[in-house]
Amino acid sequence: MFFPNFVNEETIRETIENVGFQATLIEEEMNEKSNQVCRIRIKGMTCTSCSTALESALHVLPGVHKAQVALATEEAEVHYDPKILSYNQLLEAIEDTGFEAILISTGDDRSKIQLRIDGVRTDNSMRMIENSLQALPGVQDIDIDPELKKFSLSYKPDMTGPRNFIQVIESTGPGRFKAMIFPEGGGRDSHRQEEIKQYYRSFLWSLVFTIPVFLTSMVFMYIPGLKHGLDTKIINMLSLGEILRWVLSTPVQFIIGKRFYIGSYKALRHGYANMDVLIA
């Protein structure tokens, strides 16, 4: 590994030969492999077992070069050969594993990140940081917003990444610079809020059916008149109270809670257990 801004391949070759060895430059061959990057938002992951199982499911797909699943951000980044595999097949593979997949972006082997730099006071400091970042292998483009102290970088994810950027920035100059990932827009937050609303609606519908079950089981049984009515036999040995509780419990189990059974089935079919299995 070397910094192309300071040295090139020919200089390295000449240096090796000056030491007394023969050196020949070997052009890196990609074997005509094309690489495309697909970012996917994943709903339904609850633990590291989910992300590990999902990574394993993606890695076995023909054409996938690399797959990384982040539980914290609920995103997957997949490097794949578009001649062998399409992003629709990636989405289908994820959903077949038991999770919901939403395509964020697809493109060439390039990632983008925005960094906020604290401690920058002059334009000279901005240029110094820009030069330091530009010297990193894999950095392709840098845009600077001086007012927000924001650096937008395009880079090759297989050569470098956010951790390298932050280390370089914080080690540049007198060491007073601090870097952090710039807050994104409301995309992921709005998605999370919508998911919370869905769970909240399911919870309210569950209450509609569960409160009567609780009342007929734990409260009305101690009220003489109501107890007699609930104990009335309707079909064979089934009482009115038992039939009511069965009717009220069924929607909670198999309509509102349907997603847990589906998730459990898909997880067990792929040989792992997740939180859906525990709940179901």
Buried (B, 14 or more C-beta within 10 A) or exposed (E): EEEEEEEEEEEEBEEEEEEEEEBEEEEEEEEEEEBBBBBBBBBBBBEEBBBEBBBBBBEEBEBBBBBEBEBEEBBBBBBBBBEEBBBEBBBEBBBEBBBBBEEBEBEEBBBBBBBBBEBBEEEEBBEBBBEBBBEBBBBEEBEBEEEEBBBBBBBBBBBBBBEBBBEBBBEBBEEEBEBEEBEEEEEBEEBEEEBEEEEEEBEEBBEEBBEBBEEBBEEBBEEEEBEEEBEEEEEEEEBBBBEBBEEBBEBBEEEBBEBBBEBBBBBBEBEBBBBBBEEB
